[in-house]
Amino acid sequence: MSSINEFFIHLATTSYSLFFAFGIITSIILWRFMWRESRLPLPPGPSTNVGLSGVSKPLITHKNPWIQYASWKDLYGPVSYYSLGKTRVLILNTSTAATSLLEKRGKIYSDRPSTVMFGQLIGQDQQFFRTSDKNPRFGIYRKMFKDEFGKKGVLGHVAVQENERDFYLRNLSVDPKGFRKHIKRYAVAVIMKIAYGYSVTEDNDRFVALVDSWLEHTNAHNTKPAQWSVDSYPFLKYLPRWFPGTSFFKFADDQRARNRELLGAPVEWVKEEMKAGRACSSFVERMYRRGTDGVLSAEEEDVVQNVAGAMYLGGADTTLSALMTFILMMARNPSVQQKAVEEIENVIGSDRLPEVGDMEKLPYVNALIKEVLRFHPVAPLALPHRVTQDDEYEGMRIPGGSTVIVNLWSILHDESTYPDPMKFSPERYLPSDSSSSTNSTKTPQPDPRAYAFGIGRRLCPGMHLAEISLFLIISSTLAMFDISRAKDANGKEIEPKMEFKNGVVSVAEEFECEIRLREGRKAELWTV
Ligand code: HEM
């Protein structure tokens, strides 16, 4: 009996000792780990100083912030960091850093930053672009987009895209100087038809004007982190509105009213059309038909408004940007244009317009589209992400909550991936270089579409629709028109200027060029 007692006493003492030793060892490991973590340096970057105006003057001096951020790669390496007040910003300048974090660690790098201005004051956090990946709405939004614009769903919209392409060709043949307006009309008309079943009128369309003024207003006031003083100093939101320096309240009120109108007005129009029995098939119309007796709950209605709004906000200026870069590059690079035209003539001839089924048959045109997306990425800094917890990368500490900006422009102009990056050259993506006399084979450079539409879980959900639009408009324009430089009064060619506007979506500044229907091409090819 006593030996059994002794045995248990011995066991208990040993267990206590083991437990105690385990506790000490775990604490030491944890302590050493935390000590190491806190000693890890932040990524290098410029020192900053934010004033009450909210804008740190010395930080971004270049007209296009992506160019300035790209220059930091030489100064600080692939990852740089700065803080402005409470806002901490991480800049990723290489594809390795961007994929390592946004893709491989997507679980913690796919949130969006929520600012006091856009979240608390404007209430824009339920918008698709801004919603957190932790918000249950995120999965709902992405699923709805996938149903509509996934690889399979998108084919249901080709007829709309071809019909609007025909309007574009007709408008361009009648008024070639108005090419920007016609491209814009195409981009908006496709989305308005798919989202709301609404046909855009030729001029002064009220919904087009609504999107334009919303985008202009939002882009102009949302280009830099910590743009608003209230984001760096949240206590400012408690100040009375008459207090000096609180003009941000006015922007917030204005933006809230614009959001309500932007998302609500076209949906109200669909509801009226449905009541009158005139509604065309569209995303919004199908959603209402699924509701009980054609009615949706307030929550469901809000989801539908936000998804349709994201189609229209995501699809308009992005498509415009890529197509304006295309026209500009054609005017500046006649030999590239010539090669693409020859390919279309050889494969398709001149008796019909290119169709989606021709996509695979036109490798040079496809390479040209890739080069358009690389040369000037539509959204050079993508959309900002947010890292949800502290992290470590290459021996550097990344504080949780930081805004993460991936510099797509820098990735797509990396000399080591795309030699001579400022040269517009579709040949990069082709296995043999038809421009060289030896016609030797080579390894094609990486497909820029892997980056141009974003990286990781927030990848653009409209990319398949966009790719079809780019193919239809680019191949049809090349099939029917010649794009060349404008001439001055003395008949001397004017080099079209190559400058790009700042903004989340960056579009080429106005430039001059000449567009003419090619000799022998027939206007009967378009059906409108
Ligand atoms: C050439 C055309 C386009 C380009 C280059 C483009 C590019 C991008 C990029 C870079 C992002 C940010 C990805 C990220 O945060 O990492 C994005 C997001 C998004 N795009 Fe596009 N886009 C294009 C066209 C479209 C179209 C046509 C639509 C709608 C039909 C669309 C809808 C969206 C939406 C809703 C998001 C937000 C996704 C999210 O937050 O999860 N885009 N796009």
Boltz pocket constraint, residues with backbone or C-beta under 6 A from the ligand:
constraints:
  - pocket:
      binder: B
      contacts: [[A, 128], [A, 129], [A, 130], [A, 131], [A, 149], [A, 310], [A, 311], [A, 312], [A, 314], [A, 315], [A, 316], [A, 318], [A, 319], [A, 322], [A, 378], [A, 379], [A, 382], [A, 383], [A, 384], [A, 451], [A, 452], [A, 453], [A, 454], [A, 455], [A, 456], [A, 457], [A, 458], [A, 459], [A, 460], [A, 461], [A, 462], [A, 463], [A, 465], [A, 466]]
      max_distance: 6.0
